[in-house]
């Protein structure tokens, strides 16, 4: 599939979405946002209570892409070398040989990432930001595409290590799965073999298709009025009395790229303010620190961003 225009990006995304929806029922909006993040080469944090389909969604996405896939179950005794790999001494050859860890893949599922210690969590920072791993002074480049999908349960606190703000900022988007509606849950009960179906999904696109789509996204046009609108939203997070620390420039870049991907999935090669509104809360909420933090930090952040969107006038932009 030769992807050179946004219409082909949209077609590719629809194929992936339809494949995932064979397993994940009633979550087309979440699937779309996961695809937006993937098209922006962004990492994804799926945060919700157990049993809402976080791991299944990650597996279904990986199965739909013709890419290598690794899953790591994060636990308190997990070491950084268990992720990145080690240099071990081969007595037969009389030399050190590098044994690559599970991060050397295209799609990495970091399951229950907040159960590992901060030392282990931080070993992903270089991988996520620079797409490389440095071990014993030697740098190893990761293959493209490289995508981390992490899951965590925000309710359970015992035995967990909350991700620090520096690492949260490495995630392009944070999503909560939420409960399914009654109709979708009934369909799940009708298809109790859905979990097995996730294992049997066939790839619908290749790694080359994804890379080509990611490059095509960069050709989507963002007019000065929309860029100014994005900056006003970001500035509002820095001046809001309910926010102790606003979004960084990395947040404004991420929001711009997400809006470009959202426009492409809608079949357009230009961004509208509605594209920004559609994705802003998911891209920005985890990048701010609210005053008076509590267990409902993620919900509070989401509400504040939504309030900022409601009170920030959007420009009128015509078709390009």
Secondary structure as GFF3:
##gff-version 3
##sequence-region A 1 320
A	DSSP	alpha_helix	6	20	.	.	.	ID=ss1
A	DSSP	alpha_helix	28	39	.	.	.	ID=ss2
A	DSSP	beta_strand	43	47	.	.	.	ID=ss3
A	DSSP	alpha_helix	54	64	.	.	.	ID=ss4
A	DSSP	beta_strand	65	66	.	.	.	ID=ss5
A	DSSP	beta_strand	69	73	.	.	.	ID=ss6
A	DSSP	alpha_helix	80	84	.	.	.	ID=ss7
A	DSSP	beta_strand	85	90	.	.	.	ID=ss8
A	DSSP	beta_strand	95	100	.	.	.	ID=ss9
A	DSSP	beta_strand	107	111	.	.	.	ID=ss10
A	DSSP	three_ten_helix	113	115	.	.	.	ID=ss11
A	DSSP	alpha_helix	118	122	.	.	.	ID=ss12
A	DSSP	alpha_helix	125	130	.	.	.	ID=ss13
A	DSSP	beta_strand	132	135	.	.	.	ID=ss14
A	DSSP	beta_strand	138	141	.	.	.	ID=ss15
A	DSSP	beta_strand	147	152	.	.	.	ID=ss16
A	DSSP	alpha_helix	165	168	.	.	.	ID=ss17
A	DSSP	beta_strand	171	175	.	.	.	ID=ss18
A	DSSP	alpha_helix	182	190	.	.	.	ID=ss19
A	DSSP	alpha_helix	194	200	.	.	.	ID=ss20
A	DSSP	beta_strand	205	206	.	.	.	ID=ss21
A	DSSP	alpha_helix	207	217	.	.	.	ID=ss22
A	DSSP	alpha_helix	224	239	.	.	.	ID=ss23
A	DSSP	beta_strand	243	245	.	.	.	ID=ss24
A	DSSP	alpha_helix	249	265	.	.	.	ID=ss25
A	DSSP	alpha_helix	273	284	.	.	.	ID=ss26
A	DSSP	three_ten_helix	285	287	.	.	.	ID=ss27
A	DSSP	beta_strand	289	290	.	.	.	ID=ss28
A	DSSP	alpha_helix	297	311	.	.	.	ID=ss29
###
